[in-house]
């Protein structure tokens, strides 16, 4: 039997003056209960790939999801030079181009003294930005700035309130906090920490339904993953939901929930601990 046959395809033979032994090749690891090597699934380790990971024997292959392209081993959205970052700041919403070093903060919406924007989300397909106003107990939206002459012409014909802001006809809101857009089904989700409920409605406020009432103390941020049919929310109360608690230790005021859809990770900011 040759040394190569003795070690197999997953290992290599190492020889010294006093001994000869088999060492697992790169991409394989030694099995604890057997004198053999097994493939390492690199895809189980977060961060191996920027987005999609396909494990192969002794290695792996990274790829990017649809509408993304690989650049320096990272997946970046196509047309990144046109991407816009929107930031809520008290009673205003600002925008900037994150991949343009010369970009400056531009005003996208300026509210009056009655406006207090707690959370917002973008409905890209509908070209709208939605936000909650806990100060007045309203959910509002505004069409994003037109990017073409055609859309500018159509914007002139739409019904506008308060300089282009439309308030959804949703009664009884006490303190709406978090808001999330389900762009697949065309629904909006929100939390109301004044009534301790989580509700859903269609994009214009029709067919409103209460999803959760009770067993939550002070619901705050909310985010949805429509592709997997999952909803996540944070609770600032002392006795939060018992449905399926993901994190309850070393957390104070969780807010700003965000889903990394491709890597299946959940991110949030803690307003009291000042950490992400």
C-alpha positions as a Markdown table, in Angstrom:
| # | Residue | x | y | z |
|---|---|---|---|---|
| 1 | Unk | 0.0 | 0.0 | 0.0 |
| 2 | Unk | 1.4 | 3.4 | -1.0 |
| 3 | Unk | 1.4 | 6.4 | 1.3 |
| 4 | Unk | -1.1 | 8.1 | -0.9 |
| 5 | Unk | -3.5 | 5.2 | -0.8 |
| 6 | Unk | -3.1 | 5.0 | 3.0 |
| 7 | Unk | -4.1 | 8.6 | 3.6 |
| 8 | Unk | -6.9 | 8.8 | 1.0 |
| 9 | Unk | -8.0 | 11.7 | -1.1 |
| 10 | Unk | -8.9 | 14.0 | 1.9 |
| 11 | Unk | -5.4 | 13.8 | 3.5 |
| 12 | Unk | -1.8 | 14.1 | 2.5 |
| 13 | Unk | 1.1 | 11.9 | 3.7 |
| 14 | Unk | 3.7 | 13.6 | 5.9 |
| 15 | Unk | 7.0 | 11.9 | 6.4 |
| 16 | Unk | 9.9 | 12.6 | 8.8 |
| 17 | Unk | 12.9 | 10.6 | 9.8 |
| 18 | Unk | 11.1 | 8.9 | 12.7 |
| 19 | Unk | 7.5 | 8.7 | 11.6 |
| 20 | Unk | 5.0 | 8.9 | 8.8 |
| 21 | Unk | 1.5 | 10.2 | 9.3 |
| 22 | Unk | -1.5 | 11.6 | 7.5 |
| 23 | Unk | -2.6 | 15.2 | 7.7 |
| 24 | Unk | -5.9 | 16.5 | 6.5 |
| 25 | Unk | -5.8 | 18.6 | 3.4 |
| 26 | Unk | -7.0 | 22.2 | 3.3 |
| 27 | Unk | -10.7 | 22.3 | 3.5 |
| 28 | Unk | -10.9 | 19.1 | 5.6 |
| 29 | Unk | -10.8 | 18.4 | 9.3 |
| 30 | Unk | -10.0 | 15.3 | 11.3 |
| 31 | Unk | -12.9 | 13.4 | 12.7 |
| 32 | Unk | -12.7 | 12.9 | 16.4 |
| 33 | Unk | -14.0 | 9.3 | 16.5 |
| 34 | Unk | -12.3 | 8.1 | 13.4 |
| 35 | Unk | -8.8 | 8.2 | 11.9 |
| 36 | Unk | -10.1 | 10.0 | 8.8 |
| 37 | Unk | -10.9 | 13.4 | 7.5 |
| 38 | Unk | -14.2 | 15.1 | 6.7 |
| 39 | Unk | -15.1 | 18.1 | 4.6 |
| 40 | Unk | -15.4 | 21.5 | 6.4 |
| 41 | Unk | -18.6 | 23.3 | 5.6 |
| 42 | Unk | -17.2 | 26.8 | 5.3 |
| 43 | Unk | -20.7 | 28.1 | 4.6 |
| 44 | Unk | -21.7 | 27.5 | 8.3 |
| 45 | Unk | -19.3 | 30.2 | 9.3 |
| 46 | Unk | -20.8 | 33.7 | 9.1 |
| 47 | Unk | -18.8 | 36.0 | 6.9 |
| 48 | Unk | -17.3 | 33.4 | 4.6 |
| 49 | Unk | -19.2 | 34.9 | 1.7 |
| 50 | Unk | -20.7 | 38.3 | 1.3 |
| 51 | Unk | -24.1 | 36.8 | 0.3 |
| 52 | Unk | -24.6 | 33.3 | -1.2 |
| 53 | Unk | -22.3 | 30.4 | -0.2 |
| 54 | Unk | -22.3 | 26.9 | -1.8 |
| 55 | Unk | -20.2 | 24.3 | 0.0 |
| 56 | Unk | -18.1 | 22.0 | -2.2 |
| 57 | Unk | -15.8 | 19.1 | -1.3 |
| 58 | Unk | -12.8 | 20.6 | 0.3 |
| 59 | Unk | -13.8 | 24.2 | -0.6 |
| 60 | Unk | -16.7 | 26.5 | -1.3 |
| 61 | Unk | -18.0 | 28.9 | -3.9 |
| 62 | Unk | -19.2 | 32.4 | -3.2 |
| 63 | Unk | -21.8 | 34.1 | -5.4 |
| 64 | Unk | -24.1 | 37.1 | -5.4 |
| 65 | Unk | -27.9 | 37.3 | -5.4 |
| 66 | Unk | -29.9 | 38.7 | -8.2 |
| 67 | Unk | -29.3 | 42.4 | -8.9 |
| 68 | Unk | -26.0 | 42.3 | -7.1 |
| 69 | Unk | -22.5 | 42.1 | -8.6 |
| 70 | Unk | -19.2 | 40.9 | -7.1 |
| 71 | Unk | -16.6 | 43.6 | -6.5 |
| 72 | Unk | -13.4 | 42.9 | -4.4 |
| 73 | Unk | -15.0 | 39.7 | -3.0 |
| 74 | Unk | -18.0 | 41.6 | -1.9 |
| 75 | Unk | -21.5 | 41.8 | -3.3 |
| 76 | Unk | -22.7 | 45.3 | -4.2 |
| 77 | Unk | -26.0 | 46.3 | -5.6 |
| 78 | Unk | -26.1 | 47.1 | -9.2 |
| 79 | Unk | -26.2 | 50.8 | -9.9 |
| 80 | Unk | -24.8 | 51.7 | -6.5 |
| 81 | Unk | -23.9 | 55.2 | -7.8 |
| 82 | Unk | -27.7 | 55.9 | -7.8 |
| 83 | Unk | -28.5 | 54.5 | -4.3 |
| 84 | Unk | -29.9 | 56.9 | -1.8 |
| 85 | Unk | -29.7 | 56.8 | 2.0 |
| 86 | Unk | -32.6 | 58.4 | 3.8 |
| 87 | Unk | -32.2 | 59.5 | 7.4 |
| 88 | Unk | -35.0 | 60.6 | 9.8 |
| 89 | Unk | -34.0 | 63.5 | 12.1 |
| 90 | Unk | -36.7 | 64.7 | 14.5 |
| 91 | Unk | -39.2 | 66.4 | 12.2 |
| 92 | Unk | -37.3 | 66.1 | 8.9 |
| 93 | Unk | -36.0 | 63.5 | 6.5 |
| 94 | Unk | -32.7 | 64.0 | 4.8 |
| 95 | Unk | -31.1 | 62.1 | 1.9 |
| 96 | Unk | -27.6 | 61.5 | 0.6 |
| 97 | Unk | -25.7 | 59.3 | -1.8 |
| 98 | Unk | -23.6 | 57.1 | 0.3 |
| 99 | Unk | -21.2 | 56.0 | -2.5 |
| 100 | Unk | -20.6 | 59.6 | -3.6 |
| 101 | Unk | -17.8 | 61.2 | -1.4 |
| 102 | Unk | -19.0 | 64.7 | -2.6 |
| 103 | Unk | -22.6 | 64.0 | -1.6 |
| 104 | Unk | -24.2 | 66.4 | 0.9 |
| 105 | Unk | -27.3 | 66.0 | 3.1 |
| 106 | Unk | -30.3 | 67.1 | 1.1 |
| 107 | Unk | -33.8 | 67.8 | 2.6 |
| 108 | Unk | -36.4 | 65.2 | 1.4 |
| 109 | Unk | -39.1 | 66.3 | 3.8 |
| 110 | Unk | -39.5 | 69.0 | 6.4 |
| 111 | Unk | -42.4 | 68.8 | 8.9 |
| 112 | Unk | -43.8 | 71.5 | 11.2 |
| 113 | Unk | -43.6 | 71.6 | 15.0 |
| 114 | Unk | -46.3 | 68.9 | 15.2 |
| 115 | Unk | -44.2 | 66.3 | 13.4 |
| 116 | Unk | -42.0 | 63.9 | 15.3 |
| 117 | Unk | -40.8 | 61.1 | 13.1 |
| 118 | Unk | -40.1 | 58.0 | 15.1 |
| 119 | Unk | -39.5 | 55.4 | 12.4 |
| 120 | Unk | -39.7 | 55.2 | 8.6 |
| 121 | Unk | -39.5 | 52.7 | 5.8 |
| 122 | Unk | -39.3 | 52.9 | 2.0 |
| 123 | Unk | -41.7 | 51.4 | -0.4 |
| 124 | Unk | -39.4 | 51.2 | -3.4 |
| 125 | Unk | -41.9 | 49.7 | -5.8 |
| 126 | Unk | -44.4 | 52.4 | -5.1 |
| 127 | Unk | -41.8 | 55.2 | -4.9 |
| 128 | Unk | -43.0 | 56.3 | -1.4 |
| 129 | Unk | -41.5 | 56.8 | 2.0 |
| 130 | Unk | -43.7 | 56.0 | 5.0 |
| 131 | Unk | -43.2 | 57.2 | 8.6 |
| 132 | Unk | -44.9 | 57.2 | 12.0 |
| 133 | Unk | -45.5 | 60.3 | 14.0 |
| 134 | Unk | -46.0 | 59.5 | 17.6 |
| 135 | Unk | -46.6 | 63.2 | 18.5 |
| 136 | Unk | -49.8 | 63.4 | 16.5 |
| 137 | Unk | -50.7 | 59.7 | 16.4 |
| 138 | Unk | -50.5 | 59.4 | 12.6 |
| 139 | Unk | -48.9 | 57.3 | 9.9 |
| 140 | Unk | -48.1 | 59.3 | 6.8 |
| 141 | Unk | -46.3 | 58.9 | 3.5 |
| 142 | Unk | -44.8 | 61.1 | 0.8 |
| 143 | Unk | -43.8 | 60.2 | -2.8 |
| 144 | Unk | -40.1 | 60.3 | -3.3 |
| 145 | Unk | -38.6 | 63.0 | -5.4 |
| 146 | Unk | -39.3 | 62.4 | -9.1 |
| 147 | Unk | -36.3 | 61.0 | -11.1 |
| 148 | Unk | -37.7 | 61.6 | -14.6 |
| 149 | Unk | -39.8 | 64.1 | -16.5 |
| 150 | Unk | -42.6 | 61.5 | -16.9 |
| 151 | Unk | -42.9 | 60.9 | -13.2 |
| 152 | Unk | -42.8 | 64.6 | -12.5 |
| 153 | Unk | -45.8 | 65.1 | -14.8 |
| 154 | Unk | -47.7 | 62.3 | -13.0 |
| 155 | Unk | -46.8 | 63.8 | -9.6 |
| 156 | Unk | -48.7 | 67.0 | -10.5 |
| 157 | Unk | -51.9 | 65.1 | -10.7 |
| 158 | Unk | -51.8 | 63.2 | -7.4 |
| 159 | Unk | -53.7 | 64.3 | -4.4 |
| 160 | Unk | -51.4 | 66.1 | -2.0 |
| 161 | Unk | -51.9 | 67.1 | 1.6 |
| 162 | Unk | -49.5 | 69.4 | 3.6 |
| 163 | Unk | -47.1 | 70.0 | 0.8 |
| 164 | Unk | -47.2 | 66.4 | -0.7 |
| 165 | Unk | -47.7 | 64.5 | 2.6 |
| 166 | Unk | -50.7 | 62.1 | 2.8 |
| 167 | Unk | -52.0 | 61.0 | 6.2 |
| 168 | Unk | -53.4 | 57.5 | 6.2 |
| 169 | Unk | -57.0 | 57.3 | 7.3 |
| 170 | Unk | -56.3 | 55.1 | 10.3 |
| 171 | Unk | -58.3 | 56.1 | 13.4 |
| 172 | Unk | -57.5 | 55.4 | 17.1 |
| 173 | Unk | -53.7 | 55.4 | 16.8 |
| 174 | Unk | -52.3 | 56.4 | 20.2 |
| 175 | Unk | -48.5 | 56.2 | 19.9 |
| 176 | Unk | -47.4 | 54.6 | 16.6 |
| 177 | Unk | -43.7 | 53.7 | 16.8 |
| 178 | Unk | -42.1 | 51.2 | 14.4 |
| 179 | Unk | -43.2 | 50.7 | 10.8 |
| 180 | Unk | -42.3 | 48.1 | 8.2 |
| 181 | Unk | -43.2 | 47.7 | 4.5 |
| 182 | Unk | -44.1 | 44.3 | 3.1 |
| 183 | Unk | -43.2 | 45.0 | -0.5 |
| 184 | Unk | -44.4 | 41.6 | -1.7 |
| 185 | Unk | -48.0 | 41.7 | -0.5 |
| 186 | Unk | -48.2 | 45.5 | -0.4 |
| 187 | Unk | -48.9 | 45.9 | 3.3 |
| 188 | Unk | -47.7 | 48.1 | 6.1 |
| 189 | Unk | -47.0 | 46.9 | 9.6 |
| 190 | Unk | -46.7 | 49.1 | 12.7 |
| 191 | Unk | -46.5 | 49.0 | 16.4 |
| 192 | Unk | -48.5 | 51.2 | 18.8 |
| 193 | Unk | -46.8 | 51.4 | 22.2 |
| 194 | Unk | -49.7 | 53.5 | 23.5 |
| 195 | Unk | -52.2 | 50.6 | 22.9 |
| 196 | Unk | -49.7 | 47.7 | 23.1 |
| 197 | Unk | -50.6 | 46.3 | 19.7 |
| 198 | Unk | -49.1 | 45.3 | 16.4 |
| 199 | Unk | -51.3 | 46.0 | 13.4 |
| 200 | Unk | -51.3 | 45.7 | 9.6 |
| 201 | Unk | -53.1 | 47.4 | 6.7 |
| 202 | Unk | -52.8 | 47.8 | 3.0 |
| 203 | Unk | -50.7 | 50.6 | 1.6 |
| 204 | Unk | -53.5 | 53.2 | 1.8 |
| 205 | Unk | -54.7 | 52.1 | 5.2 |
| 206 | Unk | -57.5 | 49.9 | 4.1 |
| 207 | Unk | -58.4 | 46.5 | 5.6 |
| 208 | Unk | -56.7 | 47.2 | 8.9 |
| 209 | Unk | -56.3 | 44.3 | 11.2 |
| 210 | Unk | -54.8 | 43.8 | 14.7 |
| 211 | Unk | -52.3 | 41.0 | 14.7 |
| 212 | Unk | -51.1 | 41.0 | 18.3 |
| 213 | Unk | -52.9 | 42.5 | 21.3 |
| 214 | Unk | -51.8 | 41.5 | 24.8 |
| 215 | Unk | -48.7 | 39.6 | 25.9 |
| 216 | Unk | -46.6 | 42.6 | 24.8 |
| 217 | Unk | -45.6 | 45.5 | 27.1 |
| 218 | Unk | -44.2 | 48.3 | 25.0 |
| 219 | Unk | -43.6 | 47.3 | 21.3 |
| 220 | Unk | -41.3 | 49.6 | 19.5 |
| 221 | Unk | -39.3 | 48.8 | 16.3 |
| 222 | Unk | -40.7 | 46.3 | 13.8 |
| 223 | Unk | -39.3 | 44.7 | 10.6 |
| 224 | Unk | -40.6 | 42.0 | 8.3 |
| 225 | Unk | -39.0 | 39.4 | 6.1 |
| 226 | Unk | -41.8 | 38.7 | 3.5 |
| 227 | Unk | -39.8 | 36.1 | 1.6 |
| 228 | Unk | -39.7 | 33.9 | 4.7 |
| 229 | Unk | -43.0 | 35.0 | 6.1 |
| 230 | Unk | -41.5 | 36.3 | 9.4 |
| 231 | Unk | -42.1 | 39.4 | 11.5 |
| 232 | Unk | -39.7 | 40.7 | 14.2 |
| 233 | Unk | -40.2 | 43.4 | 16.7 |
| 234 | Unk | -38.6 | 44.9 | 19.8 |
| 235 | Unk | -40.2 | 45.5 | 23.1 |
| 236 | Unk | -39.1 | 48.1 | 25.6 |
| 237 | Unk | -41.3 | 46.9 | 28.4 |
| 238 | Unk | -40.6 | 45.0 | 31.5 |
| 239 | Unk | -42.6 | 42.0 | 30.5 |
| 240 | Unk | -42.2 | 41.5 | 26.7 |
| 241 | Unk | -43.8 | 39.0 | 24.4 |
| 242 | Unk | -43.5 | 35.3 | 25.2 |
| 243 | Unk | -44.1 | 34.2 | 21.6 |
| 244 | Unk | -40.5 | 33.6 | 20.7 |
| 245 | Unk | -37.9 | 35.7 | 22.5 |
| 246 | Unk | -34.7 | 35.9 | 20.5 |
| 247 | Unk | -32.7 | 38.2 | 22.7 |
| 248 | Unk | -33.4 | 39.3 | 26.3 |
| 249 | Unk | -30.0 | 39.6 | 28.0 |
| 250 | Unk | -27.8 | 42.6 | 27.8 |
| 251 | Unk | -30.4 | 44.6 | 26.0 |
| 252 | Unk | -32.2 | 47.8 | 27.1 |
| 253 | Unk | -33.9 | 49.9 | 24.4 |
| 254 | Unk | -33.7 | 47.9 | 21.2 |
| 255 | Unk | -34.7 | 49.9 | 18.1 |
| 256 | Unk | -33.9 | 50.3 | 14.5 |
| 257 | Unk | -34.4 | 46.7 | 13.5 |
| 258 | Unk | -32.9 | 45.7 | 10.1 |
| 259 | Unk | -32.8 | 42.3 | 8.3 |
| 260 | Unk | -29.9 | 41.1 | 6.2 |
| 261 | Unk | -32.1 | 39.0 | 3.9 |
| 262 | Unk | -29.4 | 37.1 | 2.1 |
| 263 | Unk | -27.4 | 36.2 | 5.2 |
| 264 | Unk | -30.4 | 35.7 | 7.4 |
| 265 | Unk | -29.1 | 38.0 | 10.2 |
| 266 | Unk | -31.0 | 40.5 | 12.4 |
| 267 | Unk | -29.4 | 43.8 | 13.4 |
| 268 | Unk | -30.6 | 46.4 | 15.9 |
| 269 | Unk | -29.4 | 49.4 | 17.8 |
| 270 | Unk | -29.7 | 49.9 | 21.5 |
| 271 | Unk | -30.7 | 53.5 | 22.2 |
| 272 | Unk | -29.8 | 53.2 | 25.9 |
| 273 | Unk | -26.5 | 51.3 | 25.6 |
| 274 | Unk | -25.4 | 53.2 | 22.5 |
| 275 | Unk | -24.4 | 50.1 | 20.6 |
| 276 | Unk | -25.4 | 48.3 | 17.4 |
